[in-house]
Amino acid sequence: MSTSARSVATTLTGWGMVLSGAAAVVVTFRGVSPYPPLVPELLLAGLSALFAVGWVVASYRAEARARDPLRKSRPDTRNPNPVLRYVLCFGVPLATFAAFVTAFNVSGSYGRETERLERAGYDAHSVAVVRLAGEPEFHEGGEDHDPYYLTDLTLRIPYEAGPREITLRGVYTRSKAPRPGTKVDVYFAPRDPGTPVTENGKRSTVRLFLVAFLGLLIWPLILATGFALKGAYDDDDVHDLRRFSPGVHLPALAILLTGLLLLLPKALDFQVAGHDQLYALLSCPTPALALTWVIKRV
């Protein structure tokens, strides 16, 4: 069954499904939730799913009313909306990348710990060497690195509550051996003496890397894919997709809902059978699979 029956309900639920889904993708890239649980993203994605169910129900109701022999039939006078084609053609690759970004998000515990450390001023700070706690270990330079020393050092850490001396093992210095008074960079939190002092304590920014730097390679691919899809279908083709057909739309919606379910372990920070990232990665192709199903069946 394919129907062109429409109503105010089909229009509102259809656009609600599209716009709330697009908003979920946007807030994912914006990093509204820097770590799980990804509440705004899930609320918007869930709202899109509810609108999808509402659109199916409204379409069935509109078709039932259209078959009423006492009801005058009305031709579908709607003109194709060019905006919908852009949303569909660029939304699929963007949704794929959003799922990929979600898959590599940090865990909730890591994110909360990072926030706590940031509040305590955790960052790289230059501190003075008090004395050597061992003999410098010299390492020859090679093709991919310069000569360097590894030395156990006692450092003076300037905490806000007062300076403390801490011994750090295997501190890296380039070219020449350290001596008392040498400045080295270490990570610590000035307002929290209980935080470990480490030489390399940079917190992970995988999500930022994916969106910004890796995105420099992926964004052109997304744009190219979007324009390719846009060129393959005109406004009339996309307009035909607004006519509900169970054999076309219900499997496509099932594929998209499966992708959303696969994202839940990562988005809510729990594991199923010891995995969360794996399921999120498996969700990445579901937007393209849903679109492929629709295209093949229309």
Secondary structure, 3 states (H helix, E strand, C coil): CCCCCCCHHHHHHHHHHHHHHHHHHHHHHHCCCCCCCCHHHHHHHHHHHHHHHHHHHHHHHHHHHHCCCCCCCCCCCCCCCHHHHHHHHHHHHHHHHHHHHHHCCCCHHHHHHHHHHHHCCCEEEEEEEEEECCCCEEECCCCCCCCEEEEEEEEEEEECCEEEEEEEEEEEEECCCCCCCCEEEEEECCCCCCCCCECCCCCCCHHHHHHHHCHHHHHHHHHHHHHHHHHHCCHHHHHHCCCCCHHHHHHHHHHHHHHHHHHHHHHHCCCECCECHHHHHHHCCHHHHHHHHHHHHC
